Amino acid sequence: MKLVAKELKITPEDISEKVRGEETIKRLLSNLSTVVNGISELRNLYGSGHGKKKHYTSLEPRHARLAVGASSVLATFIIETYEKHKNKKQ
């Protein structure tokens, strides 16, 4: 996430002080890596990989929806940001 954010210029440091809601945007951008880390941790804890025993406790459906929803929003934001940068270069 750090490399992608840096490449797309969506790190908190990339937000100008002149932008309305600057502090809020910076806070949201800094929390993106927290979302990525949280999803990764859930996968490690509840995923069926990594040599799990035959009977393991899976993630509750509501938590799974939270993880999928958060990752979907993040992926959409990254794709839209990439497209915006790509179109500016053309």
N, CA, C and O atoms as a Tinker XYZ file with bonds, in Angstrom:
   360  protein
     1  N      0.812000   -1.179000    0.000000    73     2
     2  CA     0.000000    0.000000    0.000000    64     1     3
     3  C      0.865000    1.256000    0.000000    63     2     4     5
     4  O      0.537000    2.249000   -0.649000    81     3
     5  N      1.985000    1.198000    0.744000    73     3     6
     6  CA     2.865000    2.370000    0.811000    64     5     7
     7  C      3.406000    2.734000   -0.568000    63     6     8     9
     8  O      3.448000    3.908000   -0.936000    81     7
     9  N      3.816000    1.726000   -1.321000    73     7    10
    10  CA     4.368000    1.988000   -2.654000    64     9    11
    11  C      3.309000    2.544000   -3.599000    63    10    12    13
    12  O      3.573000    3.479000   -4.355000    81    11
    13  N      2.127000    1.975000   -3.555000    73    11    14
    14  CA     1.025000    2.438000   -4.410000    64    13    15
    15  C      0.651000    3.869000   -4.043000    63    14    16    17
    16  O      0.497000    4.716000   -4.923000    81    15
    17  N      0.505000    4.141000   -2.753000    73    15    18
    18  CA     0.136000    5.484000   -2.300000    64    17    19
    19  C      1.181000    6.508000   -2.732000    63    18    20    21
    20  O      0.839000    7.611000   -3.159000    81    19
    21  N      2.440000    6.141000   -2.620000    73    19    22
    22  CA     3.508000    7.064000   -3.009000    64    21    23
    23  C      3.481000    7.306000   -4.517000    63    22    24    25
    24  O      3.608000    8.443000   -4.971000    81    23
    25  N      3.318000    6.251000   -5.275000    73    23    26
    26  CA     3.290000    6.367000   -6.744000    64    25    27
    27  C      2.110000    7.205000   -7.221000    63    26    28    29
    28  O      2.248000    8.000000   -8.152000    81    27
    29  N      0.958000    7.035000   -6.595000    73    27    30
    30  CA    -0.254000    7.767000   -7.003000    64    29    31
    31  C     -0.388000    9.124000   -6.318000    63    30    32    33
    32  O     -1.340000    9.865000   -6.562000    81    31
    33  N      0.578000    9.437000   -5.460000    73    31    34
    34  CA     0.577000   10.707000   -4.728000    64    33    35
    35  C     -0.694000   10.874000   -3.889000    63    34    36    37
    36  O     -1.379000   11.896000   -3.938000    81    35
    37  N     -0.969000    9.828000   -3.127000    73    35    38
    38  CA    -2.118000    9.868000   -2.210000    64    37    39
    39  C     -1.665000    9.614000   -0.772000    63    38    40    41
    40  O     -2.381000    9.013000    0.029000    81    39
    41  N     -0.466000   10.085000   -0.473000    73    39    42
    42  CA    -0.012000   10.034000    0.911000    64    41    43
    43  C     -0.473000   11.324000    1.592000    63    42    44    45
    44  O     -0.739000   12.315000    0.912000    81    43
    45  N     -0.567000   11.325000    2.900000    73    43    46
    46  CA    -0.976000   12.562000    3.585000    64    45    47
    47  C     -0.083000   13.753000    3.225000    63    46    48    49
    48  O     -0.557000   14.887000    3.153000    81    47
    49  N      1.190000   13.497000    3.004000    73    47    50
    50  CA     2.121000   14.565000    2.661000    64    49    51
    51  C      1.826000   15.190000    1.301000    63    50    52    53
    52  O      2.251000   16.313000    1.030000    81    51
    53  N      1.105000   14.477000    0.452000    73    51    54
    54  CA     0.792000   14.975000   -0.887000    64    53    55
    55  C     -0.385000   15.951000   -0.902000    63    54    56    57
    56  O     -0.648000   16.582000   -1.926000    81    55
    57  N     -1.082000   16.080000    0.197000    73    55    58
    58  CA    -2.266000   16.943000    0.246000    64    57    59
    59  C     -1.851000   18.363000    0.625000    63    58    60    61
    60  O     -1.228000   18.592000    1.662000    81    59
    61  N     -2.207000   19.287000   -0.222000    73    59    62
    62  CA    -1.864000   20.693000    0.000000    64    61    63
    63  C     -2.660000   21.280000    1.158000    63    62    64    65
    64  O     -3.797000   20.883000    1.415000    81    63
    65  N     -2.050000   22.221000    1.842000    73    63    66
    66  CA    -2.735000   22.916000    2.936000    64    65    67
    67  C     -3.895000   23.753000    2.416000    63    66    68    69
    68  O     -4.765000   24.162000    3.185000    81    67
    69  N     -3.908000   24.005000    1.121000    73    67    70
    70  CA    -4.958000   24.817000    0.510000    64    69    71
    71  C     -6.235000   24.024000    0.234000    63    70    72    73
    72  O     -7.280000   24.611000   -0.044000    81    71
    73  N     -6.157000   22.706000    0.309000    73    71    74
    74  CA    -7.308000   21.853000    0.022000    64    73    75
    75  C     -8.316000   21.936000    1.166000    63    74    76    77
    76  O     -7.963000   21.812000    2.339000    81    75
    77  N     -9.566000   22.147000    0.800000    73    75    78
    78  CA   -10.621000   22.180000    1.808000    64    77    79
    79  C    -10.730000   20.806000    2.463000    63    78    80    81
    80  O    -10.759000   19.792000    1.765000    81    79
    81  N    -10.790000   20.760000    3.774000    73    79    82
    82  CA   -10.861000   19.494000    4.499000    64    81    83
    83  C     -9.532000   18.768000    4.544000    63    82    84    85
    84  O     -9.487000   17.548000    4.702000    81    83
    85  N     -8.454000   19.518000    4.405000    73    83    86
    86  CA    -7.108000   18.945000    4.332000    64    85    87
    87  C     -6.823000   17.948000    5.452000    63    86    88    89
    88  O     -6.367000   16.835000    5.189000    81    87
    89  N     -7.086000   18.332000    6.685000    73    87    90
    90  CA    -6.780000   17.460000    7.830000    64    89    91
    91  C     -7.593000   16.168000    7.788000    63    90    92    93
    92  O     -7.077000   15.097000    8.107000    81    91
    93  N     -8.841000   16.268000    7.401000    73    91    94
    94  CA    -9.696000   15.077000    7.316000    64    93    95
    95  C     -9.216000   14.153000    6.209000    63    94    96    97
    96  O     -9.147000   12.938000    6.399000    81    95
    97  N     -8.886000   14.718000    5.058000    73    95    98
    98  CA    -8.388000   13.906000    3.939000    64    97    99
    99  C     -7.083000   13.234000    4.320000    63    98   100   101
   100  O     -6.883000   12.054000    4.032000    81    99
   101  N     -6.192000   13.975000    4.965000    73    99   102
   102  CA    -4.924000   13.397000    5.400000    64   101   103
   103  C     -5.147000   12.238000    6.368000    63   102   104   105
   104  O     -4.483000   11.205000    6.276000    81   103
   105  N     -6.086000   12.416000    7.296000    73   103   106
   106  CA    -6.373000   11.364000    8.269000    64   105   107
   107  C     -6.911000   10.117000    7.571000    63   106   108   109
   108  O     -6.508000    9.000000    7.895000    81   107
   109  N     -7.819000   10.306000    6.617000    73   107   110
   110  CA    -8.360000    9.163000    5.878000    64   109   111
   111  C     -7.265000    8.447000    5.091000    63   110   112   113
   112  O     -7.189000    7.219000    5.096000    81   111
   113  N     -6.424000    9.218000    4.420000    73   111   114
   114  CA    -5.344000    8.610000    3.639000    64   113   115
   115  C     -4.364000    7.853000    4.527000    63   114   116   117
   116  O     -3.873000    6.791000    4.143000    81   115
   117  N     -4.079000    8.381000    5.695000    73   115   118
   118  CA    -3.152000    7.679000    6.587000    64   117   119
   119  C     -3.759000    6.394000    7.129000    63   118   120   121
   120  O     -3.030000    5.483000    7.522000    81   119
   121  N     -5.073000    6.311000    7.155000    73   119   122
   122  CA    -5.737000    5.106000    7.646000    64   121   123
   123  C     -5.874000    4.008000    6.591000    63   122   124   125
   124  O     -6.275000    2.891000    6.917000    81   123
   125  N     -5.551000    4.306000    5.342000    73   123   126
   126  CA    -5.665000    3.294000    4.295000    64   125   127
   127  C     -4.789000    2.082000    4.588000    63   126   128   129
   128  O     -5.216000    0.945000    4.389000    81   127
   129  N     -3.577000    2.314000    5.056000    73   127   130
   130  CA    -2.699000    1.179000    5.355000    64   129   131
   131  C     -3.238000    0.364000    6.524000    63   130   132   133
   132  O     -2.994000   -0.840000    6.603000    81   131
   133  N     -3.964000    1.005000    7.427000    73   131   134
   134  CA    -4.576000    0.283000    8.534000    64   133   135
   135  C     -5.624000   -0.701000    8.016000    63   134   136   137
   136  O     -5.734000   -1.823000    8.512000    81   135
   137  N     -6.389000   -0.271000    7.015000    73   135   138
   138  CA    -7.386000   -1.157000    6.396000    64   137   139
   139  C     -6.690000   -2.356000    5.765000    63   138   140   141
   140  O     -7.104000   -3.498000    5.965000    81   139
   141  N     -5.639000   -2.096000    5.007000    73   139   142
   142  CA    -4.904000   -3.178000    4.340000    64   141   143
   143  C     -4.328000   -4.147000    5.373000    63   142   144   145
   144  O     -4.437000   -5.363000    5.214000    81   143
   145  N     -3.720000   -3.614000    6.423000    73   143   146
   146  CA    -3.145000   -4.474000    7.465000    64   145   147
   147  C     -4.223000   -5.279000    8.177000    63   146   148   149
   148  O     -4.025000   -6.459000    8.468000    81   147
   149  N     -5.359000   -4.656000    8.459000    73   147   150
   150  CA    -6.450000   -5.365000    9.132000    64   149   151
   151  C     -6.991000   -6.516000    8.309000    63   150   152   153
   152  O     -7.247000   -7.599000    8.836000    81   151
   153  N     -7.164000   -6.285000    7.021000    73   151   154
   154  CA    -7.652000   -7.349000    6.129000    64   153   155
   155  C     -6.641000   -8.486000    6.066000    63   154   156   157
   156  O     -7.016000   -9.658000    6.079000    81   155
   157  N     -5.374000   -8.142000    5.998000    73   155   158
   158  CA    -4.319000   -9.156000    5.973000    64   157   159
   159  C     -4.315000   -9.985000    7.261000    63   158   160   161
   160  O     -4.161000  -11.206000    7.227000    81   159
   161  N     -4.484000   -9.308000    8.381000    73   159   162
   162  CA    -4.515000  -10.015000    9.665000    64   161   163
   163  C     -5.722000  -10.947000    9.754000    63   162   164   165
   164  O     -5.607000  -12.071000   10.242000    81   163
   165  N     -6.867000  -10.485000    9.286000    73   163   166
   166  CA    -8.056000  -11.352000    9.292000    64   165   167
   167  C     -7.844000  -12.579000    8.412000    63   166   168   169
   168  O     -8.237000  -13.687000    8.778000    81   167
   169  N     -7.226000  -12.381000    7.261000    73   167   170
   170  CA    -6.963000  -13.510000    6.372000    64   169   171
   171  C     -6.060000  -14.523000    7.062000    63   170   172   173
   172  O     -6.300000  -15.728000    6.985000    81   171
   173  N     -5.029000  -14.038000    7.732000    73   171   174
   174  CA    -4.115000  -14.946000    8.417000    64   173   175
   175  C     -4.797000  -15.685000    9.561000    63   174   176   177
   176  O     -4.521000  -16.861000    9.798000    81   175
   177  N     -5.688000  -14.995000   10.268000    73   175   178
   178  CA    -6.366000  -15.617000   11.405000    64   177   179
   179  C     -7.503000  -16.551000   10.998000    63   178   180   181
   180  O     -7.694000  -17.606000   11.602000    81   179
   181  N     -8.252000  -16.158000    9.973000    73   179   182
   182  CA    -9.480000  -16.881000    9.644000    64   181   183
   183  C     -9.470000  -17.551000    8.283000    63   182   184   185
   184  O    -10.395000  -18.298000    7.963000    81   183
   185  N     -8.456000  -17.306000    7.479000    73   183   186
   186  CA    -8.407000  -17.916000    6.153000    64   185   187
   187  C     -8.217000  -19.416000    6.243000    63   186   188   189
   188  O     -7.765000  -19.938000    7.262000    81   187
   189  N     -8.563000  -20.100000    5.175000    73   187   190
   190  CA    -8.453000  -21.559000    5.182000    64   189   191
   191  C     -7.052000  -22.032000    4.804000    63   190   192   193
   192  O     -6.772000  -23.230000    4.854000    81   191
   193  N     -6.183000  -21.122000    4.433000    73   191   194
   194  CA    -4.815000  -21.486000    4.070000    64   193   195
   195  C     -3.903000  -21.549000    5.283000    63   194   196   197
   196  O     -4.365000  -21.630000    6.421000    81   195
   197  N     -2.629000  -21.511000    5.031000    73   195   198
   198  CA    -1.608000  -21.502000    6.086000    64   197   199
   199  C     -1.677000  -22.737000    6.987000    63   198   200   201
   200  O     -1.423000  -22.638000    8.187000    81   199
   201  N     -2.016000  -23.893000    6.426000    73   199   202
   202  CA    -1.983000  -25.134000    7.182000    64   201   203
   203  C     -2.978000  -25.210000    8.327000    63   202   204   205
   204  O     -2.679000  -25.789000    9.371000    81   203
   205  N     -4.141000  -24.640000    8.145000    73   203   206
   206  CA    -5.161000  -24.681000    9.203000    64   205   207
   207  C     -5.636000  -26.119000    9.407000    63   206   208   209
   208  O     -5.626000  -26.941000    8.490000    81   207
   209  N     -6.039000  -26.381000   10.610000    73   207   210
   210  CA    -6.584000  -27.705000   10.906000    64   209   211
   211  C     -7.920000  -27.870000   10.199000    63   210   212   213
   212  O     -8.522000  -26.899000    9.742000    81   211
   213  N     -8.363000  -29.094000   10.119000    73   211   214
   214  CA    -9.596000  -29.395000    9.401000    64   213   215
   215  C    -10.774000  -28.618000    9.983000    63   214   216   217
   216  O    -11.624000  -28.138000    9.235000    81   215
   217  N    -10.833000  -28.493000   11.274000    73   215   218
   218  CA   -11.930000  -27.773000   11.921000    64   217   219
   219  C    -11.385000  -26.475000   12.511000    63   218   220   221
   220  O    -10.662000  -26.488000   13.508000    81   219
   221  N    -11.728000  -25.401000   11.905000    73   219   222
   222  CA   -11.303000  -24.108000   12.419000    64   221   223
   223  C    -12.504000  -23.166000   12.402000    63   222   224   225
   224  O    -13.479000  -23.405000   11.691000    81   223
   225  N    -12.428000  -22.124000   13.167000    73   223   226
   226  CA   -13.504000  -21.157000   13.236000    64   225   227
   227  C    -13.308000  -20.128000   12.135000    63   226   228   229
   228  O    -12.262000  -19.486000   12.038000    81   227
   229  N    -14.332000  -19.985000   11.310000    73   227   230
   230  CA   -14.227000  -19.009000   10.231000    64   229   231
   231  C    -14.738000  -17.646000   10.696000    63   230   232   233
   232  O    -15.349000  -17.517000   11.756000    81   231
   233  N    -14.478000  -16.667000    9.898000    73   231   234
   234  CA   -14.904000  -15.304000   10.186000    64   233   235
   235  C    -16.425000  -15.215000   10.102000    63   234   236   237
   236  O    -17.037000  -15.834000    9.231000    81   235
   237  N    -17.030000  -14.456000   10.992000    73   235   238
   238  CA   -18.478000  -14.262000   10.929000    64   237   239
   239  C    -18.837000  -13.543000    9.632000    63   238   240   241
   240  O    -18.068000  -12.705000    9.159000    81   239
   241  N    -19.994000  -13.858000    9.051000    73   239   242
   242  CA   -20.387000  -13.230000    7.783000    64   241   243
   243  C    -20.381000  -11.701000    7.830000    63   242   244   245
   244  O    -19.989000  -11.064000    6.852000    81   243
   245  N    -20.799000  -11.106000    8.929000    73   243   246
   246  CA   -20.825000   -9.642000    8.983000    64   245   247
   247  C    -19.411000   -9.066000    8.956000    63   246   248   249
   248  O    -19.180000   -8.005000    8.376000    81   247
   249  N    -18.470000   -9.765000    9.584000    73   247   250
   250  CA   -17.084000   -9.300000    9.541000    64   249   251
   251  C    -16.481000   -9.521000    8.156000    63   250   252   253
   252  O    -15.686000   -8.712000    7.676000    81   251
   253  N    -16.863000  -10.612000    7.530000    73   251   254
   254  CA   -16.395000  -10.873000    6.164000    64   253   255
   255  C    -16.916000   -9.788000    5.225000    63   254   256   257
   256  O    -16.170000   -9.306000    4.371000    81   255
   257  N    -18.174000   -9.399000    5.366000    73   255   258
   258  CA   -18.735000   -8.325000    4.546000    64   257   259
   259  C    -18.016000   -7.000000    4.810000    63   258   260   261
   260  O    -17.791000   -6.221000    3.884000    81   259
   261  N    -17.661000   -6.748000    6.054000    73   259   262
   262  CA   -16.911000   -5.541000    6.386000    64   261   263
   263  C    -15.563000   -5.532000    5.662000    63   262   264   265
   264  O    -15.180000   -4.521000    5.074000    81   263
   265  N    -14.854000   -6.644000    5.706000    73   263   266
   266  CA   -13.552000   -6.741000    5.051000    64   265   267
   267  C    -13.684000   -6.594000    3.532000    63   266   268   269
   268  O    -12.900000   -5.885000    2.901000    81   267
   269  N    -14.665000   -7.258000    2.962000    73   267   270
   270  CA   -14.875000   -7.174000    1.509000    64   269   271
   271  C    -15.289000   -5.756000    1.114000    63   270   272   273
   272  O    -14.795000   -5.213000    0.125000    81   271
   273  N    -16.188000   -5.166000    1.882000    73   271   274
   274  CA   -16.624000   -3.806000    1.579000    64   273   275
   275  C    -15.492000   -2.802000    1.665000    63   274   276   277
   276  O    -15.344000   -1.948000    0.791000    81   275
   277  N    -14.690000   -2.903000    2.720000    73   275   278
   278  CA   -13.565000   -1.986000    2.896000    64   277   279
   279  C    -12.541000   -2.154000    1.778000    63   278   280   281
   280  O    -12.027000   -1.168000    1.251000    81   279
   281  N    -12.247000   -3.396000    1.418000    73   279   282
   282  CA   -11.268000   -3.620000    0.350000    64   281   283
   283  C    -11.818000   -3.173000   -0.997000    63   282   284   285
   284  O    -11.064000   -2.691000   -1.842000    81   283
   285  N    -13.113000   -3.325000   -1.207000    73   283   286
   286  CA   -13.730000   -2.881000   -2.456000    64   285   287
   287  C    -13.667000   -1.368000   -2.604000    63   286   288   289
   288  O    -13.340000   -0.856000   -3.675000    81   287
   289  N    -13.979000   -0.660000   -1.536000    73   287   290
   290  CA   -13.906000    0.803000   -1.562000    64   289   291
   291  C    -12.468000    1.249000   -1.798000    63   290   292   293
   292  O    -12.224000    2.155000   -2.594000    81   291
   293  N    -11.534000    0.632000   -1.126000    73   291   294
   294  CA   -10.123000    0.985000   -1.287000    64   293   295
   295  C     -9.655000    0.710000   -2.716000    63   294   296   297
   296  O     -8.987000    1.552000   -3.318000    81   295
   297  N     -9.993000   -0.446000   -3.261000    73   295   298
   298  CA    -9.584000   -0.787000   -4.628000    64   297   299
   299  C    -10.186000    0.185000   -5.637000    63   298   300   301
   300  O     -9.505000    0.604000   -6.573000    81   299
   301  N    -11.440000    0.541000   -5.459000    73   299   302
   302  CA   -12.087000    1.500000   -6.355000    64   301   303
   303  C    -11.392000    2.856000   -6.295000    63   302   304   305
   304  O    -11.158000    3.479000   -7.330000    81   303
   305  N    -11.059000    3.317000   -5.091000    73   303   306
   306  CA   -10.361000    4.587000   -4.926000    64   305   307
   307  C     -9.010000    4.557000   -5.632000    63   306   308   309
   308  O     -8.640000    5.519000   -6.305000    81   307
   309  N     -8.278000    3.471000   -5.485000    73   307   310
   310  CA    -6.967000    3.353000   -6.116000    64   309   311
   311  C     -7.104000    3.350000   -7.639000    63   310   312   313
   312  O     -6.352000    4.037000   -8.330000    81   311
   313  N     -8.048000    2.589000   -8.159000    73   311   314
   314  CA    -8.249000    2.523000   -9.611000    64   313   315
   315  C     -8.665000    3.882000  -10.163000    63   314   316   317
   316  O     -8.139000    4.320000  -11.186000    81   315
   317  N     -9.599000    4.551000   -9.498000    73   315   318
   318  CA   -10.039000    5.868000   -9.958000    64   317   319
   319  C     -8.900000    6.883000   -9.907000    63   318   320   321
   320  O     -8.785000    7.725000  -10.798000    81   319
   321  N     -8.065000    6.815000   -8.885000    73   319   322
   322  CA    -6.921000    7.719000   -8.785000    64   321   323
   323  C     -5.928000    7.431000   -9.898000    63   322   324   325
   324  O     -5.402000    8.358000  -10.513000    81   323
   325  N     -5.668000    6.169000  -10.162000    73   323   326
   326  CA    -4.774000    5.792000  -11.253000    64   325   327
   327  C     -5.305000    6.323000  -12.585000    63   326   328   329
   328  O     -4.554000    6.903000  -13.369000    81   327
   329  N     -6.594000    6.124000  -12.839000    73   327   330
   330  CA    -7.202000    6.593000  -14.086000    64   329   331
   331  C     -7.099000    8.112000  -14.212000    63   330   332   333
   332  O     -6.837000    8.624000  -15.300000    81   331
   333  N     -7.299000    8.819000  -13.137000    73   331   334
   334  CA    -7.197000   10.290000  -13.157000    64   333   335
   335  C     -5.784000   10.711000  -13.540000    63   334   336   337
   336  O     -5.605000   11.598000  -14.375000    81   335
   337  N     -4.780000   10.082000  -12.935000    73   335   338
   338  CA    -3.381000   10.399000  -13.253000    64   337   339
   339  C     -3.048000   10.036000  -14.689000    63   338   340   341
   340  O     -2.340000   10.775000  -15.372000    81   339
   341  N     -3.553000    8.903000  -15.147000    73   339   342
   342  CA    -3.288000    8.442000  -16.507000    64   341   343
   343  C     -3.876000    9.421000  -17.511000    63   342   344   345
   344  O     -3.230000    9.744000  -18.508000    81   343
   345  N     -5.086000    9.897000  -17.265000    73   343   346
   346  CA    -5.749000   10.822000  -18.183000    64   345   347
   347  C     -5.065000   12.182000  -18.213000    63   346   348   349
   348  O     -5.068000   12.853000  -19.245000    81   347
   349  N     -4.470000   12.599000  -17.078000    73   347   350
   350  CA    -3.748000   13.874000  -17.053000    64   349   351
   351  C     -2.503000   13.828000  -17.924000    63   350   352   353
   352  O     -2.096000   14.840000  -18.493000    81   351
   353  N     -1.897000   12.641000  -18.027000    73   351   354
   354  CA    -0.654000   12.489000  -18.802000    64   353   355
   355  C     -0.923000   12.480000  -20.298000    63   354   356   357
   356  O     -0.012000   12.732000  -21.088000    81   355
   357  N     -2.141000   12.199000  -20.697000    73   355   358
   358  CA    -2.458000   12.098000  -22.135000    64   357   359
   359  C     -2.765000   13.439000  -22.732000    63   358   360
   360  O     -3.051000   13.532000  -23.926000    81   359
